Amino acid sequence: MVFGFMMVKCDVAVEHEVFNKLKALEFVIEAYPLLGEYDFIVHVKGNDPEDLANNIIGQIRSIPGVMHTETFIESNLGGM
């Protein structure tokens, strides 16, 4: 299992629709609205990096109104 965090930026006036679609995705653990440069931070999971990438590309980036995403994959630092 691999985990990551995504920063999501969307068009103006579609935040509620994007947020509801993010929360409905099976691989999304949690989604939080933000104020600032990004509109949401999203905690995501996948079976492996390829599975996570496919879900991000196929399901999040394709949501109407999503303009930009930035993904940070969790690192394993030897039991930290």
C-alpha positions as CSV (number, residue, x, y, z in Angstrom):
1,M,0.0,0.0,0.0
2,V,1.3,3.5,-0.8
3,F,-0.1,6.8,0.5
4,G,0.2,10.3,-0.7
5,F,-1.1,13.9,-0.3
6,M,-2.3,16.0,-3.2
7,M,-2.7,19.7,-3.5
8,V,-5.6,20.5,-5.8
9,K,-6.4,23.8,-7.4
10,C,-9.8,24.3,-9.2
11,D,-11.7,26.9,-11.1
12,V,-13.6,29.6,-9.3
13,A,-17.2,28.8,-8.3
14,V,-16.9,25.0,-8.7
15,E,-15.2,24.3,-5.3
16,H,-18.3,22.6,-3.8
17,E,-18.8,20.3,-6.7
18,V,-15.1,19.3,-6.9
19,F,-15.0,18.7,-3.1
20,N,-18.0,16.4,-3.2
21,K,-16.5,14.4,-6.1
22,L,-13.2,14.1,-4.3
23,K,-14.8,12.8,-1.2
24,A,-16.8,10.2,-3.1
25,L,-13.7,8.6,-4.7
26,E,-12.8,5.2,-3.1
27,F,-9.0,5.8,-3.0
28,V,-9.4,9.2,-1.2
29,I,-9.0,8.8,2.5
30,E,-9.8,12.4,3.4
31,A,-10.1,15.8,1.7
32,Y,-9.9,19.2,3.3
33,P,-10.8,22.6,1.9
34,L,-8.0,25.2,2.1
35,L,-7.7,29.0,1.8
36,G,-4.7,30.2,-0.3
37,E,-3.0,29.0,-3.4
38,Y,-4.6,25.6,-3.4
39,D,-8.3,24.8,-2.8
40,F,-7.9,21.3,-1.3
41,I,-5.4,18.9,0.3
42,V,-6.3,15.3,-0.3
43,H,-5.0,12.2,1.4
44,V,-4.9,9.3,-1.1
45,K,-3.9,5.6,-1.2
46,G,-3.1,3.0,-3.8
47,N,-2.0,-0.6,-4.0
48,D,1.3,0.6,-5.5
49,P,2.7,3.8,-7.1
50,E,1.3,2.9,-10.5
51,D,-2.2,2.2,-9.1
52,L,-2.1,5.6,-7.3
53,A,-0.9,7.4,-10.4
54,N,-3.6,5.8,-12.5
55,N,-6.3,6.8,-10.0
56,I,-5.0,10.4,-9.8
57,I,-4.8,10.8,-13.6
58,G,-8.0,9.0,-14.4
59,Q,-10.2,10.1,-11.6
60,I,-9.0,13.4,-10.0
61,R,-7.5,15.2,-12.9
62,S,-10.5,14.4,-15.0
63,I,-13.0,16.1,-12.6
64,P,-14.4,19.1,-14.4
65,G,-13.0,22.3,-12.9
66,V,-9.7,20.8,-11.6
67,M,-7.0,23.0,-13.0
68,H,-3.8,21.8,-11.3
69,T,-2.6,19.0,-9.0
70,E,0.6,18.4,-7.1
71,T,1.2,15.0,-5.5
72,F,3.5,14.1,-2.7
73,I,4.2,10.4,-2.1
74,E,4.7,9.2,1.5
75,S,8.3,8.1,2.2
76,N,9.3,5.2,4.4
77,L,12.2,6.4,6.5
78,G,12.9,3.1,8.3
79,G,10.1,3.1,10.9
80,M,10.0,6.8,11.8
